[in-house]
């Protein structure tokens, strides 16, 4: 492969790597949003439970609603844990100083150096895609658990208001 072909591929790979960096940041940001909403919704759930145990209120949870609220609480916990997982610092492949030093000491031609850089960017891209897929699946799990928890609360409220 000639130097210009490798240069074009390297530019393409760098663009893809930049996209993966943006994808990672997006997953992490949305994971934090899930944590925030799960926390707010869990607080409302606990307030509803507190109201049902206060003697000064006329709101009494029927026994059939309590398992739904317990399920919602568990699902909010699962959602928060999965969302926190999106922000776990995973080890992304990057060029190490020793690898760079080794290539510098090799006294490569321009064409060979461009090829080494392109291959290094390729390895970084492959690693980023793998790690970001993990973060993506954690985000999907967090959103699914949160949606299920909201459904459980809605069902419990329906039983309470209808009962």
Biotite code that builds the C-alpha atoms (Angstrom):
import biotite.structure as struc

atoms = struc.array([
    struc.Atom([0.000, 0.000, 0.000], chain_id="A", res_id=1, res_name="UNK", atom_name="CA", element="C"),
    struc.Atom([1.396, 3.390, -0.870], chain_id="A", res_id=2, res_name="UNK", atom_name="CA", element="C"),
    struc.Atom([1.841, 6.214, 1.635], chain_id="A", res_id=3, res_name="UNK", atom_name="CA", element="C"),
    struc.Atom([-1.181, 8.189, 0.380], chain_id="A", res_id=4, res_name="UNK", atom_name="CA", element="C"),
    struc.Atom([-3.498, 5.188, 0.767], chain_id="A", res_id=5, res_name="UNK", atom_name="CA", element="C"),
    struc.Atom([-2.391, 4.627, 4.343], chain_id="A", res_id=6, res_name="UNK", atom_name="CA", element="C"),
    struc.Atom([-2.780, 8.343, 5.066], chain_id="A", res_id=7, res_name="UNK", atom_name="CA", element="C"),
    struc.Atom([-6.346, 8.278, 3.777], chain_id="A", res_id=8, res_name="UNK", atom_name="CA", element="C"),
    struc.Atom([-7.153, 5.196, 5.876], chain_id="A", res_id=9, res_name="UNK", atom_name="CA", element="C"),
    struc.Atom([-5.566, 6.770, 8.938], chain_id="A", res_id=10, res_name="UNK", atom_name="CA", element="C"),
    struc.Atom([-7.683, 9.914, 8.515], chain_id="A", res_id=11, res_name="UNK", atom_name="CA", element="C"),
    struc.Atom([-10.790, 7.714, 8.220], chain_id="A", res_id=12, res_name="UNK", atom_name="CA", element="C"),
    struc.Atom([-9.866, 5.730, 11.330], chain_id="A", res_id=13, res_name="UNK", atom_name="CA", element="C"),
    struc.Atom([-9.179, 8.932, 13.312], chain_id="A", res_id=14, res_name="UNK", atom_name="CA", element="C"),
    struc.Atom([-12.638, 10.234, 12.364], chain_id="A", res_id=15, res_name="UNK", atom_name="CA", element="C"),
    struc.Atom([-14.191, 6.949, 13.509], chain_id="A", res_id=16, res_name="UNK", atom_name="CA", element="C"),
    struc.Atom([-12.201, 7.154, 16.757], chain_id="A", res_id=17, res_name="UNK", atom_name="CA", element="C"),
    struc.Atom([-13.498, 10.685, 17.354], chain_id="A", res_id=18, res_name="UNK", atom_name="CA", element="C"),
    struc.Atom([-17.034, 9.382, 16.833], chain_id="A", res_id=19, res_name="UNK", atom_name="CA", element="C"),
    struc.Atom([-16.389, 6.672, 19.432], chain_id="A", res_id=20, res_name="UNK", atom_name="CA", element="C"),
    struc.Atom([-15.157, 9.299, 21.908], chain_id="A", res_id=21, res_name="UNK", atom_name="CA", element="C"),
    struc.Atom([-18.409, 11.199, 21.382], chain_id="A", res_id=22, res_name="UNK", atom_name="CA", element="C"),
    struc.Atom([-20.406, 7.973, 21.745], chain_id="A", res_id=23, res_name="UNK", atom_name="CA", element="C"),
    struc.Atom([-18.664, 7.218, 25.048], chain_id="A", res_id=24, res_name="UNK", atom_name="CA", element="C"),
    struc.Atom([-19.410, 10.696, 26.392], chain_id="A", res_id=25, res_name="UNK", atom_name="CA", element="C"),
    struc.Atom([-23.038, 10.359, 25.304], chain_id="A", res_id=26, res_name="UNK", atom_name="CA", element="C"),
    struc.Atom([-23.489, 7.010, 27.072], chain_id="A", res_id=27, res_name="UNK", atom_name="CA", element="C"),
    struc.Atom([-21.926, 8.360, 30.241], chain_id="A", res_id=28, res_name="UNK", atom_name="CA", element="C"),
    struc.Atom([-24.072, 11.509, 30.182], chain_id="A", res_id=29, res_name="UNK", atom_name="CA", element="C"),
    struc.Atom([-27.285, 9.567, 29.585], chain_id="A", res_id=30, res_name="UNK", atom_name="CA", element="C"),
    struc.Atom([-26.301, 7.116, 32.336], chain_id="A", res_id=31, res_name="UNK", atom_name="CA", element="C"),
    struc.Atom([-26.086, 10.014, 34.779], chain_id="A", res_id=32, res_name="UNK", atom_name="CA", element="C"),
    struc.Atom([-29.505, 11.216, 33.614], chain_id="A", res_id=33, res_name="UNK", atom_name="CA", element="C"),
    struc.Atom([-30.975, 7.777, 34.390], chain_id="A", res_id=34, res_name="UNK", atom_name="CA", element="C"),
    struc.Atom([-29.470, 7.915, 37.873], chain_id="A", res_id=35, res_name="UNK", atom_name="CA", element="C"),
    struc.Atom([-31.051, 11.329, 38.426], chain_id="A", res_id=36, res_name="UNK", atom_name="CA", element="C"),
    struc.Atom([-34.505, 10.296, 37.245], chain_id="A", res_id=37, res_name="UNK", atom_name="CA", element="C"),
    struc.Atom([-34.371, 6.970, 39.105], chain_id="A", res_id=38, res_name="UNK", atom_name="CA", element="C"),
    struc.Atom([-33.485, 8.832, 42.276], chain_id="A", res_id=39, res_name="UNK", atom_name="CA", element="C"),
    struc.Atom([-36.364, 11.279, 41.843], chain_id="A", res_id=40, res_name="UNK", atom_name="CA", element="C"),
    struc.Atom([-38.855, 8.548, 41.047], chain_id="A", res_id=41, res_name="UNK", atom_name="CA", element="C"),
    struc.Atom([-37.665, 6.371, 43.938], chain_id="A", res_id=42, res_name="UNK", atom_name="CA", element="C"),
    struc.Atom([-38.122, 9.381, 46.245], chain_id="A", res_id=43, res_name="UNK", atom_name="CA", element="C"),
    struc.Atom([-41.709, 9.720, 45.043], chain_id="A", res_id=44, res_name="UNK", atom_name="CA", element="C"),
    struc.Atom([-42.191, 6.008, 45.636], chain_id="A", res_id=45, res_name="UNK", atom_name="CA", element="C"),
    struc.Atom([-40.942, 6.311, 49.205], chain_id="A", res_id=46, res_name="UNK", atom_name="CA", element="C"),
    struc.Atom([-43.173, 9.351, 49.768], chain_id="A", res_id=47, res_name="UNK", atom_name="CA", element="C"),
    struc.Atom([-46.148, 7.337, 48.588], chain_id="A", res_id=48, res_name="UNK", atom_name="CA", element="C"),
    struc.Atom([-45.176, 4.523, 50.941], chain_id="A", res_id=49, res_name="UNK", atom_name="CA", element="C"),
    struc.Atom([-44.776, 7.000, 53.823], chain_id="A", res_id=50, res_name="UNK", atom_name="CA", element="C"),
    struc.Atom([-48.199, 8.464, 53.136], chain_id="A", res_id=51, res_name="UNK", atom_name="CA", element="C"),
    struc.Atom([-49.741, 5.043, 53.248], chain_id="A", res_id=52, res_name="UNK", atom_name="CA", element="C"),
    struc.Atom([-48.368, 4.375, 56.720], chain_id="A", res_id=53, res_name="UNK", atom_name="CA", element="C"),
    struc.Atom([-49.345, 7.715, 58.251], chain_id="A", res_id=54, res_name="UNK", atom_name="CA", element="C"),
    struc.Atom([-52.468, 7.520, 60.395], chain_id="A", res_id=55, res_name="UNK", atom_name="CA", element="C"),
    struc.Atom([-53.476, 11.091, 59.561], chain_id="A", res_id=56, res_name="UNK", atom_name="CA", element="C"),
    struc.Atom([-54.157, 10.340, 55.923], chain_id="A", res_id=57, res_name="UNK", atom_name="CA", element="C"),
    struc.Atom([-57.034, 8.615, 54.250], chain_id="A", res_id=58, res_name="UNK", atom_name="CA", element="C"),
    struc.Atom([-54.766, 7.073, 51.627], chain_id="A", res_id=59, res_name="UNK", atom_name="CA", element="C"),
    struc.Atom([-54.251, 3.429, 52.410], chain_id="A", res_id=60, res_name="UNK", atom_name="CA", element="C"),
    struc.Atom([-52.358, 1.134, 50.085], chain_id="A", res_id=61, res_name="UNK", atom_name="CA", element="C"),
    struc.Atom([-54.217, -2.051, 49.427], chain_id="A", res_id=62, res_name="UNK", atom_name="CA", element="C"),
    struc.Atom([-52.205, -5.183, 50.052], chain_id="A", res_id=63, res_name="UNK", atom_name="CA", element="C"),
    struc.Atom([-52.214, -5.941, 46.333], chain_id="A", res_id=64, res_name="UNK", atom_name="CA", element="C"),
    struc.Atom([-50.287, -2.697, 45.603], chain_id="A", res_id=65, res_name="UNK", atom_name="CA", element="C"),
    struc.Atom([-47.404, -3.381, 47.974], chain_id="A", res_id=66, res_name="UNK", atom_name="CA", element="C"),
    struc.Atom([-45.678, -6.105, 45.879], chain_id="A", res_id=67, res_name="UNK", atom_name="CA", element="C"),
    struc.Atom([-45.751, -3.727, 42.899], chain_id="A", res_id=68, res_name="UNK", atom_name="CA", element="C"),
    struc.Atom([-44.074, -1.004, 44.947], chain_id="A", res_id=69, res_name="UNK", atom_name="CA", element="C"),
    struc.Atom([-41.447, -3.456, 46.177], chain_id="A", res_id=70, res_name="UNK", atom_name="CA", element="C"),
    struc.Atom([-40.818, -4.558, 42.581], chain_id="A", res_id=71, res_name="UNK", atom_name="CA", element="C"),
    struc.Atom([-40.504, -0.892, 41.556], chain_id="A", res_id=72, res_name="UNK", atom_name="CA", element="C"),
    struc.Atom([-37.970, -0.245, 44.308], chain_id="A", res_id=73, res_name="UNK", atom_name="CA", element="C"),
    struc.Atom([-35.882, -3.245, 43.207], chain_id="A", res_id=74, res_name="UNK", atom_name="CA", element="C"),
    struc.Atom([-36.089, -2.170, 39.556], chain_id="A", res_id=75, res_name="UNK", atom_name="CA", element="C"),
    struc.Atom([-35.007, 1.381, 40.442], chain_id="A", res_id=76, res_name="UNK", atom_name="CA", element="C"),
    struc.Atom([-32.010, -0.095, 42.237], chain_id="A", res_id=77, res_name="UNK", atom_name="CA", element="C"),
    struc.Atom([-31.147, -2.260, 39.209], chain_id="A", res_id=78, res_name="UNK", atom_name="CA", element="C"),
    struc.Atom([-31.552, 0.776, 36.957], chain_id="A", res_id=79, res_name="UNK", atom_name="CA", element="C"),
    struc.Atom([-29.257, 2.905, 39.105], chain_id="A", res_id=80, res_name="UNK", atom_name="CA", element="C"),
    struc.Atom([-26.570, 0.205, 39.275], chain_id="A", res_id=81, res_name="UNK", atom_name="CA", element="C"),
    struc.Atom([-26.640, -0.305, 35.489], chain_id="A", res_id=82, res_name="UNK", atom_name="CA", element="C"),
    struc.Atom([-26.565, 3.457, 34.922], chain_id="A", res_id=83, res_name="UNK", atom_name="CA", element="C"),
    struc.Atom([-23.584, 3.792, 37.259], chain_id="A", res_id=84, res_name="UNK", atom_name="CA", element="C"),
    struc.Atom([-21.926, 1.079, 35.190], chain_id="A", res_id=85, res_name="UNK", atom_name="CA", element="C"),
    struc.Atom([-21.964, 3.402, 32.183], chain_id="A", res_id=86, res_name="UNK", atom_name="CA", element="C"),
    struc.Atom([-19.546, 5.633, 34.071], chain_id="A", res_id=87, res_name="UNK", atom_name="CA", element="C"),
    struc.Atom([-17.134, 2.957, 35.232], chain_id="A", res_id=88, res_name="UNK", atom_name="CA", element="C"),
    struc.Atom([-13.717, 3.854, 33.861], chain_id="A", res_id=89, res_name="UNK", atom_name="CA", element="C"),
    struc.Atom([-12.924, 1.027, 31.464], chain_id="A", res_id=90, res_name="UNK", atom_name="CA", element="C"),
    struc.Atom([-9.438, 0.479, 30.104], chain_id="A", res_id=91, res_name="UNK", atom_name="CA", element="C"),
    struc.Atom([-9.369, 1.761, 26.542], chain_id="A", res_id=92, res_name="UNK", atom_name="CA", element="C"),
    struc.Atom([-6.477, 0.744, 24.268], chain_id="A", res_id=93, res_name="UNK", atom_name="CA", element="C"),
    struc.Atom([-4.016, 3.584, 23.722], chain_id="A", res_id=94, res_name="UNK", atom_name="CA", element="C"),
    struc.Atom([-0.442, 3.819, 22.603], chain_id="A", res_id=95, res_name="UNK", atom_name="CA", element="C"),
    struc.Atom([1.881, 3.554, 25.574], chain_id="A", res_id=96, res_name="UNK", atom_name="CA", element="C"),
    struc.Atom([4.967, 5.724, 25.941], chain_id="A", res_id=97, res_name="UNK", atom_name="CA", element="C"),
    struc.Atom([7.176, 2.634, 25.661], chain_id="A", res_id=98, res_name="UNK", atom_name="CA", element="C"),
    struc.Atom([5.537, 1.616, 22.357], chain_id="A", res_id=99, res_name="UNK", atom_name="CA", element="C"),
    struc.Atom([6.006, 5.130, 21.007], chain_id="A", res_id=100, res_name="UNK", atom_name="CA", element="C"),
    struc.Atom([9.638, 5.179, 22.150], chain_id="A", res_id=101, res_name="UNK", atom_name="CA", element="C"),
    struc.Atom([10.228, 1.832, 20.427], chain_id="A", res_id=102, res_name="UNK", atom_name="CA", element="C"),
    struc.Atom([8.885, 3.208, 17.140], chain_id="A", res_id=103, res_name="UNK", atom_name="CA", element="C"),
    struc.Atom([10.938, 6.394, 17.500], chain_id="A", res_id=104, res_name="UNK", atom_name="CA", element="C"),
    struc.Atom([14.086, 4.323, 18.052], chain_id="A", res_id=105, res_name="UNK", atom_name="CA", element="C"),
    struc.Atom([13.306, 2.247, 14.941], chain_id="A", res_id=106, res_name="UNK", atom_name="CA", element="C"),
    struc.Atom([14.099, 5.235, 12.701], chain_id="A", res_id=107, res_name="UNK", atom_name="CA", element="C"),
    struc.Atom([11.201, 4.450, 10.351], chain_id="A", res_id=108, res_name="UNK", atom_name="CA", element="C"),
    struc.Atom([10.662, 5.938, 6.933], chain_id="A", res_id=109, res_name="UNK", atom_name="CA", element="C"),
    struc.Atom([7.730, 8.318, 6.578], chain_id="A", res_id=110, res_name="UNK", atom_name="CA", element="C"),
    struc.Atom([5.644, 5.652, 4.864], chain_id="A", res_id=111, res_name="UNK", atom_name="CA", element="C"),
    struc.Atom([6.386, 3.088, 7.587], chain_id="A", res_id=112, res_name="UNK", atom_name="CA", element="C"),
    struc.Atom([5.673, 5.613, 10.334], chain_id="A", res_id=113, res_name="UNK", atom_name="CA", element="C"),
    struc.Atom([2.325, 6.516, 8.771], chain_id="A", res_id=114, res_name="UNK", atom_name="CA", element="C"),
    struc.Atom([1.487, 2.810, 8.618], chain_id="A", res_id=115, res_name="UNK", atom_name="CA", element="C"),
    struc.Atom([2.416, 2.292, 12.286], chain_id="A", res_id=116, res_name="UNK", atom_name="CA", element="C"),
    struc.Atom([0.281, 5.276, 13.320], chain_id="A", res_id=117, res_name="UNK", atom_name="CA", element="C"),
    struc.Atom([-2.650, 4.032, 11.235], chain_id="A", res_id=118, res_name="UNK", atom_name="CA", element="C"),
    struc.Atom([-2.413, 0.574, 12.804], chain_id="A", res_id=119, res_name="UNK", atom_name="CA", element="C"),
    struc.Atom([-2.244, 2.112, 16.289], chain_id="A", res_id=120, res_name="UNK", atom_name="CA", element="C"),
    struc.Atom([-5.364, 4.163, 15.574], chain_id="A", res_id=121, res_name="UNK", atom_name="CA", element="C"),
    struc.Atom([-7.060, 0.998, 14.317], chain_id="A", res_id=122, res_name="UNK", atom_name="CA", element="C"),
    struc.Atom([-6.333, -0.808, 17.612], chain_id="A", res_id=123, res_name="UNK", atom_name="CA", element="C"),
    struc.Atom([-7.635, 2.183, 19.571], chain_id="A", res_id=124, res_name="UNK", atom_name="CA", element="C"),
    struc.Atom([-10.823, 2.235, 17.487], chain_id="A", res_id=125, res_name="UNK", atom_name="CA", element="C"),
    struc.Atom([-11.383, -1.498, 17.950], chain_id="A", res_id=126, res_name="UNK", atom_name="CA", element="C"),
    struc.Atom([-10.984, -1.149, 21.726], chain_id="A", res_id=127, res_name="UNK", atom_name="CA", element="C"),
    struc.Atom([-13.254, 1.903, 21.903], chain_id="A", res_id=128, res_name="UNK", atom_name="CA", element="C"),
    struc.Atom([-16.036, 0.179, 19.962], chain_id="A", res_id=129, res_name="UNK", atom_name="CA", element="C"),
    struc.Atom([-15.885, -2.836, 22.277], chain_id="A", res_id=130, res_name="UNK", atom_name="CA", element="C"),
    struc.Atom([-15.891, -0.796, 25.494], chain_id="A", res_id=131, res_name="UNK", atom_name="CA", element="C"),
    struc.Atom([-18.599, 1.552, 24.215], chain_id="A", res_id=132, res_name="UNK", atom_name="CA", element="C"),
    struc.Atom([-20.788, -1.424, 23.338], chain_id="A", res_id=133, res_name="UNK", atom_name="CA", element="C"),
    struc.Atom([-20.584, -2.483, 26.993], chain_id="A", res_id=134, res_name="UNK", atom_name="CA", element="C"),
    struc.Atom([-21.601, 1.010, 28.086], chain_id="A", res_id=135, res_name="UNK", atom_name="CA", element="C"),
    struc.Atom([-24.416, 0.998, 25.528], chain_id="A", res_id=136, res_name="UNK", atom_name="CA", element="C"),
    struc.Atom([-25.861, -2.278, 26.794], chain_id="A", res_id=137, res_name="UNK", atom_name="CA", element="C"),
    struc.Atom([-25.646, -1.042, 30.387], chain_id="A", res_id=138, res_name="UNK", atom_name="CA", element="C"),
    struc.Atom([-27.575, 2.066, 29.367], chain_id="A", res_id=139, res_name="UNK", atom_name="CA", element="C"),
    struc.Atom([-30.234, -0.051, 27.642], chain_id="A", res_id=140, res_name="UNK", atom_name="CA", element="C"),
    struc.Atom([-30.559, -2.191, 30.790], chain_id="A", res_id=141, res_name="UNK", atom_name="CA", element="C"),
    struc.Atom([-30.810, 0.924, 32.973], chain_id="A", res_id=142, res_name="UNK", atom_name="CA", element="C"),
    struc.Atom([-33.535, 2.441, 30.811], chain_id="A", res_id=143, res_name="UNK", atom_name="CA", element="C"),
    struc.Atom([-35.464, -0.838, 30.615], chain_id="A", res_id=144, res_name="UNK", atom_name="CA", element="C"),
    struc.Atom([-35.347, -1.336, 34.392], chain_id="A", res_id=145, res_name="UNK", atom_name="CA", element="C"),
    struc.Atom([-36.416, 2.261, 34.971], chain_id="A", res_id=146, res_name="UNK", atom_name="CA", element="C"),
    struc.Atom([-39.329, 1.920, 32.530], chain_id="A", res_id=147, res_name="UNK", atom_name="CA", element="C"),
    struc.Atom([-40.421, -1.315, 34.226], chain_id="A", res_id=148, res_name="UNK", atom_name="CA", element="C"),
    struc.Atom([-40.217, 0.383, 37.629], chain_id="A", res_id=149, res_name="UNK", atom_name="CA", element="C"),
    struc.Atom([-42.406, 3.255, 36.423], chain_id="A", res_id=150, res_name="UNK", atom_name="CA", element="C"),
    struc.Atom([-44.873, 0.677, 35.118], chain_id="A", res_id=151, res_name="UNK", atom_name="CA", element="C"),
    struc.Atom([-44.947, -1.036, 38.513], chain_id="A", res_id=152, res_name="UNK", atom_name="CA", element="C"),
    struc.Atom([-45.616, 2.272, 40.246], chain_id="A", res_id=153, res_name="UNK", atom_name="CA", element="C"),
    struc.Atom([-48.363, 3.115, 37.771], chain_id="A", res_id=154, res_name="UNK", atom_name="CA", element="C"),
    struc.Atom([-49.980, -0.265, 38.417], chain_id="A", res_id=155, res_name="UNK", atom_name="CA", element="C"),
    struc.Atom([-49.703, 0.171, 42.201], chain_id="A", res_id=156, res_name="UNK", atom_name="CA", element="C"),
    struc.Atom([-51.234, 3.653, 42.004], chain_id="A", res_id=157, res_name="UNK", atom_name="CA", element="C"),
    struc.Atom([-54.014, 2.261, 39.829], chain_id="A", res_id=158, res_name="UNK", atom_name="CA", element="C"),
    struc.Atom([-54.741, -0.417, 42.428], chain_id="A", res_id=159, res_name="UNK", atom_name="CA", element="C"),
    struc.Atom([-54.669, 2.214, 45.178], chain_id="A", res_id=160, res_name="UNK", atom_name="CA", element="C"),
    struc.Atom([-56.990, 4.643, 43.429], chain_id="A", res_id=161, res_name="UNK", atom_name="CA", element="C"),
    struc.Atom([-59.271, 1.931, 42.114], chain_id="A", res_id=162, res_name="UNK", atom_name="CA", element="C"),
    struc.Atom([-59.322, -0.044, 45.340], chain_id="A", res_id=163, res_name="UNK", atom_name="CA", element="C"),
])
